[in-house]
Amino acid sequence: MERKKNKKVIALFWPHMSRKVEKKLPEILNSRWIGQGPQVDSLERKFSSMFNLPYVVSVNNCTAALHLSLILADVKDGDEVITTPMTCSATNIPILYQRARAVFADIQENTLNIDPNSIRQKITDKTKAIIVVHWAGYPCDMDEILQIAKAKNLPVIEDAAHAVGAYYKDKPIGNISNYSCFSFQAIKQITSGDGGILTVQNENDYKRAKLLRWYGIDREFKGDIYSKYQIKEIGFKYHMNDIAATILILQLDDLAKVLARRRRIADIYRKNLNNVAGLELLESKNDRQSANWLFTIKVQDRQGFTKKLCGNGIESHMVHVRCDIYPIFGGRKLDLPVMNKVEDKYTSIPLHTKLTDEDLKRIIKTIKSGW
């Protein structure tokens, strides 16, 4: 279906950028520090304070945070990591960096999050860690997952790329599991162009992560210059720079209002799309607060739904494709009943701070008119 002429295109994503950024950046660009410097330290202190997090390590992207988490969890060659297929490939590719195997658990039909019951069934003697993804920013069933992990003495890594500002039972995401990994890539709720944050729960992991993000070099060492370069473990170029850190510091000032607007949009969708034939909303429980990165729905005839929206100048998309079909993970659909059931139904509709109330009316009216 061709798009109707003269229709404003309503984008699926649109980056939020604080107006304060363009005023502050010249100061940083003309300063001594544009690489990792004092702004990186300030960002880590600010993020820690906002969410009452004990240890915060900034990195250049969320994939780096996930990789560091796997190293800290002692995942090695031949180990297995239980994870979800319903995510970006970036969640699971770091498992391969460690020459480990991704073991895909099934998902929940009402959330698209990883299913704790399936996690339990997938654990073997080779299991070394569990990765969970808070799909669309809606927290997983963390109590059940942590109970399973504790019984088997397994660390839990939260891919919180969708979930900055989300809460589970009054606890912020980032302060629940062993490791949490956040993304500030271009289309997330707030962005620094690209960037990530890793949160950990103990000082040893914190110190080691700071070494690993910079080639294994102790940048804070104050002794003999040659002693500083006694690298004992291979590290990486995963650090954040002061340009990205400055942007993110200012963006964090806007986080509350950004999340409030996104929550408002999600509420409007829920109220107006609740009883639309051929459409099913995902779960929304009172014991957790979504960060509303996506508004994902399940629809009958997804191709027809997408064509109808496209013809009315409205973008929609699956956003991510199941990971088990990637050749690097085996290249075949696994026996995952719920994943297989919802695979051709889920899609996401626009959700960002540039949406106007008129845009929302148009989206809702288009969907309600059928496809």
WOHUGI-V692072 format. One record per residue. N is the residue number from 1. RES is the residue in three letters. OMEGA is omega in whole degrees, -180 to 180 (NA if undefined). NEAR is the number of other C-alpha atoms within 12 Angstrom. D_FIRST is the distance of its C-alpha to the first C-alpha in whole Angstrom. Layout:
# WOHUGI-V692072
N_RES_OMEGA_NEAR_D_FIRST / N_RES_OMEGA_NEAR_D_FIRST
This chain:
# WOHUGI-V692072
1_MET_178_16_0 / 2_GLU_179_15_4 / 3_ARG_178_19_7 / 4_LYS_-177_16_9 / 5_LYS_175_12_12 / 6_ASN_176_10_15 / 7_LYS_172_16_14 / 8_LYS_177_20_16 / 9_VAL_176_24_15 / 10_ILE_-173_31_16 / 11_ALA_176_28_17 / 12_LEU_179_34_18 / 13_PHE_172_30_21 / 14_TRP_-177_24_24 / 15_PRO_170_26_27 / 16_HIS_177_35_30 / 17_MET_180_31_33 / 18_SER_178_27_36 / 19_ARG_-180_14_38 / 20_LYS_-175_20_41 / 21_VAL_-177_28_40 / 22_GLU_178_17_40 / 23_LYS_-175_15_44 / 24_LYS_-172_24_45 / 25_LEU_179_26_44 / 26_PRO_178_17_46 / 27_GLU_180_19_49 / 28_ILE_-177_26_48 / 29_LEU_180_20_47 / 30_ASN_-180_12_50 / 31_SER_178_16_52 / 32_ARG_-173_15_54 / 33_TRP_166_21_51 / 34_ILE_174_23_48 / 35_GLY_178_23_48 / 36_GLN_-177_30_49 / 37_GLY_-174_25_51 / 38_PRO_180_23_52 / 39_GLN_175_31_49 / 40_VAL_178_35_48 / 41_ASP_-179_27_51 / 42_SER_178_27_50 / 43_LEU_-178_36_46 / 44_GLU_177_36_48 / 45_ARG_-178_24_50 / 46_LYS_-180_28_48 / 47_PHE_178_36_45 / 48_SER_-178_28_48 / 49_SER_-177_17_50 / 50_MET_-174_23_46 / 51_PHE_178_26_46 / 52_ASN_-178_22_50 / 53_LEU_-174_30_49 / 54_PRO_-175_27_52 / 55_TYR_-176_33_51 / 56_VAL_179_39_48 / 57_VAL_179_50_47 / 58_SER_179_53_45 / 59_VAL_-174_45_43 / 60_ASN_174_40_40 / 61_ASN_-177_38_37 / 62_CYS_178_44_37 / 63_THR_177_36_37 / 64_ALA_178_42_41 / 65_ALA_179_46_41 / 66_LEU_179_52_40 / 67_HIS_178_43_42 / 68_LEU_178_48_45 / 69_SER_-180_49_45 / 70_LEU_176_49_45 / 71_ILE_180_35_48 / 72_LEU_178_37_50 / 73_ALA_177_33_49 / 74_ASP_175_24_51 / 75_VAL_-174_35_48 / 76_LYS_179_25_50 / 77_ASP_177_20_49 / 78_GLY_178_20_49 / 79_ASP_176_28_48 / 80_GLU_176_33_45 / 81_VAL_178_44_43 / 82_ILE_-175_43_41 / 83_THR_-179_47_37 / 84_THR_173_46_34 / 85_PRO_-174_44_31 / 86_MET_-176_42_29 / 87_THR_172_36_29 / 88_CYS_177_29_28 / 89_SER_-179_30_30 / 90_ALA_175_30_33 / 91_THR_-167_46_34 / 92_ASN_177_43_35 / 93_ILE_177_30_36 / 94_PRO_175_32_39 / 95_ILE_180_41_41 / 96_LEU_175_27_41 / 97_TYR_-178_26_42 / 98_GLN_-180_27_45 / 99_ARG_176_23_45 / 100_ALA_-176_29_45 / 101_ARG_175_31_42 / 102_ALA_177_40_39 / 103_VAL_-172_37_40 / 104_PHE_172_42_36 / 105_ALA_178_39_37 / 106_ASP_-177_39_34 / 107_ILE_177_36_33 / 108_GLN_-177_30_33 / 109_GLU_-174_27_30 / 110_ASN_180_26_30 / 111_THR_-171_34_30 / 112_LEU_174_43_29 / 113_ASN_178_41_32 / 114_ILE_-176_41_35 / 115_ASP_179_39_37 / 116_PRO_179_31_41 / 117_ASN_178_20_42 / 118_SER_175_28_40 / 119_ILE_-178_37_42 / 120_ARG_-178_28_45 / 121_GLN_-175_17_44 / 122_LYS_-177_28_43 / 123_ILE_175_29_47 / 124_THR_177_18_49 / 125_ASP_-179_14_52 / 126_LYS_-178_22_50 / 127_THR_-177_34_48 / 128_LYS_-178_37_48 / 129_ALA_177_45_46 / 130_ILE_174_53_43 / 131_ILE_175_51_40 / 132_VAL_178_50_38 / 133_VAL_177_44_34 / 134_HIS_-173_48_34 / 135_TRP_178_46_30 / 136_ALA_-178_44_28 / 137_GLY_-178_43_31 / 138_TYR_-173_44_33 / 139_PRO_175_45_36 / 140_CYS_176_44_37 / 141_ASP_-169_35_40 / 142_MET_179_36_42 / 143_ASP_-179_20_46 / 144_GLU_-179_19_45 / 145_ILE_-180_36_44 / 146_LEU_177_28_47 / 147_GLN_177_20_49 / 148_ILE_-178_26_48 / 149_ALA_-180_30_48 / 150_LYS_-179_19_52 / 151_ALA_-178_13_53 / 152_LYS_180_21_52 / 153_ASN_-179_19_53 / 154_LEU_175_33_50 / 155_PRO_177_35_48 / 156_VAL_177_44_45 / 157_ILE_178_49_42 / 158_GLU_168_50_40 / 159_ASP_-177_53_37 / 160_ALA_-178_50_36 / 161_ALA_-180_50_33 / 162_HIS_-157_43_31 / 163_ALA_177_40_34 / 164_VAL_-180_48_36 / 165_GLY_178_43_38 / 166_ALA_180_38_37 / 167_TYR_174_31_40 / 168_TYR_-179_30_41 / 169_LYS_176_20_44 / 170_ASP_175_18_45 / 171_LYS_180_21_46 / 172_PRO_171_32_43 / 173_ILE_-173_46_41 / 174_GLY_-178_41_43 / 175_ASN_-176_37_47 / 176_ILE_-174_34_46 / 177_SER_180_38_46 / 178_ASN_-175_38_48 / 179_TYR_175_43_45 / 180_SER_-173_49_42 / 181_CYS_-176_47_40 / 182_PHE_180_46_38 / 183_SER_174_41_35 / 184_PHE_176_42_34 / 185_GLN_-166_30_32 / 186_ALA_-172_24_29 / 187_ILE_176_28_27 / 188_LYS_-175_43_29 / 189_GLN_169_48_31 / 190_ILE_-172_45_33 / 191_THR_169_39_33 / 192_SER_-173_38_36 / 193_GLY_167_28_34 / 194_ASP_-179_32_35 / 195_GLY_179_40_38 / 196_GLY_175_47_39 / 197_ILE_174_54_42 / 198_LEU_174_53_44 / 199_THR_180_48_46 / 200_VAL_-172_41_49 / 201_GLN_178_29_51 / 202_ASN_-173_19_55 / 203_GLU_-180_17_56 / 204_ASN_177_14_57 / 205_ASP_180_27_53 / 206_TYR_-178_29_53 / 207_LYS_-179_26_55 / 208_ARG_179_30_54 / 209_ALA_179_44_50 / 210_LYS_175_41_52 / 211_LEU_-175_34_54 / 212_LEU_-178_34_51 / 213_ARG_-179_39_48 / 214_TRP_173_31_51 / 215_TYR_-175_23_52 / 216_GLY_-178_26_54 / 217_ILE_177_28_56 / 218_ASP_-177_27_58 / 219_ARG_-177_23_57 / 220_GLU_-177_18_59 / 221_PHE_-175_15_62 / 222_LYS_-177_11_65 / 223_GLY_-180_12_68 / 224_ASP_-174_11_69 / 225_ILE_-178_13_66 / 226_TYR_177_12_67 / 227_SER_-180_15_66 / 228_LYS_-174_18_63 / 229_TYR_173_21_62 / 230_GLN_-176_18_63 / 231_ILE_-176_19_59 / 232_LYS_-179_15_60 / 233_GLU_-179_20_56 / 234_ILE_178_19_53 / 235_GLY_-171_23_51 / 236_PHE_175_25_48 / 237_LYS_-174_24_46 / 238_TYR_-174_33_44 / 239_HIS_171_39_46 / 240_MET_176_42_44 / 241_ASN_-176_35_45 / 242_ASP_177_35_46 / 243_ILE_179_36_43 / 244_ALA_-179_42_41 / 245_ALA_179_45_43 / 246_THR_178_41_44 / 247_ILE_-175_42_40 / 248_LEU_176_45_40 / 249_ILE_-179_37_43 / 250_LEU_178_30_42 / 251_GLN_179_34_38 / 252_LEU_176_35_40 / 253_ASP_-178_23_42 / 254_ASP_-170_25_38 / 255_LEU_-177_32_37 / 256_ALA_-179_19_39 / 257_LYS_176_21_37 / 258_VAL_180_32_33 / 259_LEU_179_35_34 / 260_ALA_179_23_35 / 261_ARG_179_26_31 / 262_ARG_178_37_29 / 263_ARG_179_31_31 / 264_ARG_179_25_31 / 265_ILE_179_35_27 / 266_ALA_178_39_27 / 267_ASP_178_21_29 / 268_ILE_177_22_27 / 269_TYR_-177_37_24 / 270_ARG_-178_24_27 / 271_LYS_-171_15_28 / 272_ASN_-177_23_25 / 273_LEU_-172_33_23 / 274_ASN_-174_22_26 / 275_ASN_179_15_25 / 276_VAL_180_24_22 / 277_ALA_179_18_21 / 278_GLY_-178_23_20 / 279_LEU_180_28_20 / 280_GLU_177_27_24 / 281_LEU_175_31_25 / 282_LEU_-177_33_28 / 283_GLU_173_28_31 / 284_SER_-178_25_33 / 285_LYS_-180_17_37 / 286_ASN_-177_13_39 / 287_ASP_178_19_41 / 288_ARG_-177_27_39 / 289_GLN_-179_32_37 / 290_SER_172_41_34 / 291_ALA_173_42_33 / 292_ASN_174_43_29 / 293_TRP_177_45_28 / 294_LEU_164_40_25 / 295_PHE_-177_43_23 / 296_THR_178_39_22 / 297_ILE_172_40_21 / 298_LYS_-177_35_21 / 299_VAL_169_33_18 / 300_GLN_-179_23_18 / 301_ASP_-178_21_15 / 302_ARG_180_28_14 / 303_GLN_178_21_11 / 304_GLY_178_21_9 / 305_PHE_-178_37_11 / 306_THR_180_35_9 / 307_LYS_179_24_6 / 308_LYS_179_27_7 / 309_LEU_-180_38_9 / 310_CYS_179_31_7 / 311_GLY_177_26_5 / 312_ASN_175_31_9 / 313_GLY_-178_28_11 / 314_ILE_180_36_12 / 315_GLU_172_30_13 / 316_SER_-177_35_14 / 317_HIS_173_31_16 / 318_MET_-177_31_18 / 319_VAL_178_27_21 / 320_HIS_178_26_23 / 321_VAL_-179_25_23 / 322_ARG_-172_38_27 / 323_CYS_-174_33_29 / 324_ASP_-179_34_31 / 325_ILE_177_22_29 / 326_TYR_178_21_30 / 327_PRO_-179_13_32 / 328_ILE_178_20_35 / 329_PHE_178_27_35 / 330_GLY_173_17_35 / 331_GLY_178_12_32 / 332_ARG_177_17_31 / 333_LYS_-179_23_30 / 334_LEU_178_23_33 / 335_ASP_-180_18_35 / 336_LEU_-168_30_33 / 337_PRO_-177_18_32 / 338_VAL_177_29_31 / 339_MET_180_35_29 / 340_ASN_-178_25_28 / 341_LYS_-174_22_27 / 342_VAL_-172_31_24 / 343_GLU_-177_31_23 / 344_ASP_-177_23_20 / 345_LYS_-170_31_19 / 346_TYR_175_42_20 / 347_THR_-180_36_18 / 348_SER_179_37_19 / 349_ILE_-172_43_18 / 350_PRO_176_40_19 / 351_LEU_178_44_23 / 352_HIS_-173_38_25 / 353_THR_178_36_28 / 354_LYS_179_23_25 / 355_LEU_175_30_23 / 356_THR_176_21_25 / 357_ASP_177_19_25 / 358_GLU_176_14_23 / 359_ASP_-179_30_20 / 360_LEU_179_33_21 / 361_LYS_-179_20_21 / 362_ARG_178_25_17 / 363_ILE_-178_39_16 / 364_ILE_-180_29_19 / 365_LYS_-180_21_18 / 366_THR_-179_27_14 / 367_ILE_-178_35_15 / 368_LYS_-179_22_18 / 369_SER_176_17_15 / 370_GLY_-179_23_14 / 371_TRP_NA_25_11
